[in-house]
């Protein structure tokens, strides 16, 4: 066993999860075996509480959600960076006037200007709201964008204390400037007494780049975007549909017996 790695952090969609949002038995076995050896395992995702529904596995010691707005070590919140509603309101209203499907997320609820289940049928925890009257702080904001002009519009109205990332599927996510996967990961590692050099991170999309650059070993999936591959220290030959993370663990850390 390679004892230099004491923590694995993985993105979920298109990384830990297969394209159909399932997880193979082999991947479950490898990650469980890794956990049983006392190595910490966490996921870091742009998802909110819905992550619990698609990745409910007991081997996750830590959970980073909303691109780093919140991090949990077990059941304890160890990192929390919310967007004040007075900061969010002008941006939400501007995007609403432009006709963008827009939402503010907090506590597992989505407060949106559209029927969220029309876009994602599995999401039922939402409320349609008037942003001019919405007065809740947010874990993050998101907009559905169709083109570069939409992104430029959001950037024009983006407050200095917030930052924007756009995923490959046209989801523009806005977070507090201190809500990043890296900062949340660094706090988890500090809580667990793990050095930066002892972390291996897996990812595929633009919002994973900072995490891959921060980790001692940053690993891009074979299905990752080119920008992600360029930023990673290692590019694996396997995709999320080929047990990529599990295979990397077996090839570089330890082999799980069949």
Protein Blocks (a to p, Z undefined) as FASTA:
>chain_A
ZZkbgbdcddfehplpcfkopacfklmmmmmmmmmnopacddddfbdfklmmmmmcfklm
bdceehipaccehjbcfbdcdddfklmmmmmmmmmmnopacdddeehiacdfbdfklmmm
mlmbbcdddfklgccdcfbdcdddfbfklmmmmmmmpcfkbccdddfkopacdddfklcf
klmmmmmmmmnopafklpccddfbfklmmmmmmpmbdcddfkbcfklmmmpmbdcfbdfk
lommmmmmmmmmbccdZZ
